[in-house]
Amino acid sequence: MKIVLDRPRCEGHGLCEESAPQLMHLDDEGELVLDREDVTDAGDVAAATGAVRVCPVAALRLA
């Protein structure tokens, strides 16, 4: 499974980072950085799914 970020849509709210800090973080400018795009571990898949769900602008999806 892969996390896909629609960068122009992301507004840097940080809710995804709270849900999946092991997979992504906001940099010093408030831009989302995916630390890992590919997720295979069940715990990481659950965290990625949660991050997708909490994004208020639907900037993340799983493929």
Secondary structure, 3 states (H helix, E strand, C coil): CEEEECCCCCCCCCHHHHHCCCCEEECCCCCEEECCCECCCHHHHHHHHHHHHHCCCCCEEEC
